[in-house]
């Protein structure tokens, strides 16, 4: 029964420094307040523009080729960034990142995402997963700013 009452924290992980900070923060939060973390990597299919060889890997994301490789990569990140003995469920989903994270957090208590620190113009033109999550999430969202990426999370760290 106690496990059913545990907080469920969903964190988006794309391999960027900001998302790694978000994963550290989420596991620290779960360690302090109890609960489990669902670390989710969302990938899109290999969609290329017709007649081009353009590929796009923004924000230092690590290019990976199959779902099994993504699962191994996510598992490695979780092992590196987890704080304490927190239960972390690792999930790889195909689709739009913001849409899938908002779906995954339904019934959850908190959504944690990293911000890549894009300019407002880039956000308007390209969209922002963090901004979309804030607008559409059914629960509170913690956005870890890009400026904190690379800094170790602390137990009880205040991100405000």
Secondary structure, DSSP 4 states (H G I P E B T S, - for coil): -TGGGS-EEEEE--SSHHHHHHHHHHHHHHHHH--EEEEEEEE------TT------GGGPPP--SHHHHHHHHHHHHHHH--SS-EEEEEEEES-HHHHHHHHTTT-SEEEEE-----HHHHHHH--HHHHHHHH-SSEEEEE-GGGTTSPP-TT----
